Amino acid sequence: MKPAVLEPAYFLRCQMERAQAHGFLGGTAVVFASRSPEKETPNEDAVALIPFREGEGVLAVADGVGGYPGGENASAVALASLGECVRRAADSDAGLRTAILDGIEAANRAVREDGQGGTTLAVAELRAGCVRTYHVGDSVILVTGQRGRVKLQTVPHSPVGYALEAGVLDEEQAMAHVDRHLIDNMLGTDDMRIEIGPELPLAQRDTLLLASDGLADNLFVAEIIEHVRKGELARSAQGMAEAAQARMGSAREGLPSKPDDLSFVAWRPR
């Protein structure tokens, strides 16, 4: 495992062969990021580990929206803006929640001013043994226990995501839906909105996962959970990355397969 992250760490335009484990907030954060197998342009996803004060910090994943010019710039700009707001707040009396909300608003302004694309954003606030989520778009945030119980799962800001949540579609239908790529909320727009989750206490063996839709479009939720819920986290994360990439490279009847950039960070307390 790499040394503990004490300053913000950004993973931009990455083409990793293997997942990387880092010490973070008294736990282990494992990062993986790789571009779509069908393209030679940069990975448009970005991942950040942002410490705040002692025992507090932020995990974030941004997915530059495909089809827009400079999606990789949008995700990088968004995480840089978020990180700067968290850094400034750490030097003042501001709390982490305020810093995150200010950071997302600043990120939206920065992406709009940059004018080169849009991005989703998934953020997890870690503080005092608890997690609180903030998200814009369809990137995934999930918390699972060691036995596989889903303790938290965000709803994608998309027509298909809402239909799945409402029970209009089942997971298999949603994965194969022709409109699965559409989203109705992202940074870089006038009407960006932030969904804030409840504060959730984390048990010792819980695993927190933030991921771009390159993961959720290629593995069912039960498969994701089975990979990350137990075992050494770096090994589990590597297996999950390889499984998603294998799906991208080989379409099979009844199984999802959507080549895309794939980036995630998994965190577990020690």
VENWOSUL-V584810 format. One line per field, one symbol per residue. phi: phi as a letter, one per 40 degrees, with the letter a starting at -180 (. if undefined). Layout:
phi->???
//
This chain:
phi->.cddcbbdbbbbfcbccbcbcbcafgbbbbbbaacdccabcccccabbbbcbbdgbabbabbbdccgbcgdccccccccccccccccccccbccccdcccccccccccccccccgbibacabbbcbafgbbbbbabhbccbabbcccgcccaaccccadcccccccgcbcccccccccbdccbbaachbcbdbbcbcccbcbcdbcbbbbaccccccbbcdccdcccccagccccccccccccccccccacbdgbcaadacbaabbbacb
//
